[in-house]
Amino acid sequence: MLYNTIKRMADEQNISIYRIEKDSGMANGTIGKWGRTANQKPTAENLKKVADYFGVSMEELINTEEDITN
């Protein structure tokens, strides 16, 4: 699951999900919603923000295109 991947990466760097959201210009709770509900998926823009934050590609964060909404 996308949220678990982001959470693991954040934990490895001792960064909170809140910090990622704040530094990336996303509303508080945005990333958390991706993990709590199956129908809450990130926009491509927000996924890119997280990928850029960690210096990885969007593909490294997701397994399928189903994790993105346009």
C-alpha positions as a Markdown table, in Angstrom:
| # | Residue | x | y | z |
|---|---|---|---|---|
| 1 | Met | 0.0 | 0.0 | 0.0 |
| 2 | Leu | 1.3 | 3.5 | -0.9 |
| 3 | Tyr | 0.8 | 4.9 | 2.6 |
| 4 | Asn | 2.9 | 2.1 | 4.1 |
| 5 | Thr | 5.7 | 2.8 | 1.7 |
| 6 | Ile | 5.7 | 6.5 | 2.5 |
| 7 | Lys | 5.5 | 5.8 | 6.2 |
| 8 | Arg | 8.4 | 3.4 | 6.0 |
| 9 | Met | 10.5 | 5.9 | 4.1 |
| 10 | Ala | 9.6 | 8.6 | 6.6 |
| 11 | Asp | 10.4 | 6.4 | 9.6 |
| 12 | Glu | 13.8 | 5.5 | 8.1 |
| 13 | Gln | 14.7 | 9.3 | 8.0 |
| 14 | Asn | 13.0 | 10.2 | 11.3 |
| 15 | Ile | 10.5 | 12.4 | 9.5 |
| 16 | Ser | 6.8 | 12.7 | 10.4 |
| 17 | Ile | 4.1 | 12.4 | 7.8 |
| 18 | Tyr | 3.0 | 15.9 | 9.0 |
| 19 | Arg | 6.4 | 17.3 | 8.1 |
| 20 | Ile | 6.3 | 15.8 | 4.6 |
| 21 | Glu | 2.8 | 17.3 | 4.1 |
| 22 | Lys | 3.8 | 20.7 | 5.5 |
| 23 | Asp | 7.1 | 20.9 | 3.5 |
| 24 | Ser | 5.3 | 19.8 | 0.4 |
| 25 | Gly | 2.5 | 22.3 | 0.6 |
| 26 | Met | -0.2 | 19.7 | 1.3 |
| 27 | Ala | -3.0 | 20.0 | 3.8 |
| 28 | Asn | -2.5 | 18.2 | 7.2 |
| 29 | Gly | -4.0 | 14.7 | 6.9 |
| 30 | Thr | -3.7 | 14.4 | 3.2 |
| 31 | Ile | -1.2 | 11.5 | 3.2 |
| 32 | Gly | -2.9 | 9.8 | 6.1 |
| 33 | Lys | -6.1 | 9.6 | 4.1 |
| 34 | Trp | -4.3 | 7.5 | 1.5 |
| 35 | Gly | -3.8 | 4.8 | 4.1 |
| 36 | Arg | -7.1 | 4.9 | 5.9 |
| 37 | Thr | -9.6 | 4.6 | 3.0 |
| 38 | Ala | -9.3 | 2.6 | -0.1 |
| 39 | Asn | -11.1 | 5.2 | -2.2 |
| 40 | Gln | -8.8 | 8.0 | -1.1 |
| 41 | Lys | -5.9 | 8.0 | -3.7 |
| 42 | Pro | -3.4 | 10.7 | -4.3 |
| 43 | Thr | -3.5 | 13.1 | -7.3 |
| 44 | Ala | -0.5 | 12.8 | -9.6 |
| 45 | Glu | 0.6 | 16.2 | -8.4 |
| 46 | Asn | 0.6 | 15.2 | -4.7 |
| 47 | Leu | 2.4 | 11.9 | -5.5 |
| 48 | Lys | 5.1 | 13.9 | -7.4 |
| 49 | Lys | 5.5 | 16.1 | -4.4 |
| 50 | Val | 6.1 | 13.1 | -2.1 |
| 51 | Ala | 8.5 | 11.5 | -4.6 |
| 52 | Asp | 10.4 | 14.7 | -5.0 |
| 53 | Tyr | 10.6 | 15.1 | -1.2 |
| 54 | Phe | 12.3 | 11.8 | -1.0 |
| 55 | Gly | 14.3 | 12.1 | -4.2 |
| 56 | Val | 12.7 | 9.1 | -5.8 |
| 57 | Ser | 10.6 | 8.5 | -8.9 |
| 58 | Met | 6.8 | 8.2 | -8.6 |
| 59 | Glu | 7.1 | 4.7 | -9.9 |
| 60 | Glu | 9.2 | 3.8 | -6.8 |
| 61 | Leu | 6.3 | 4.9 | -4.6 |
| 62 | Ile | 3.6 | 3.0 | -6.4 |
| 63 | Asn | 3.1 | -0.5 | -7.9 |
| 64 | Thr | 0.2 | 0.3 | -10.3 |
| 65 | Glu | -1.4 | 3.3 | -11.9 |
| 66 | Glu | -4.5 | 2.5 | -9.9 |
| 67 | Asp | -2.8 | 4.4 | -7.0 |
| 68 | Ile | -3.1 | 7.7 | -9.0 |
| 69 | Thr | -6.1 | 9.8 | -9.9 |
| 70 | Asn | -5.9 | 12.5 | -12.6 |
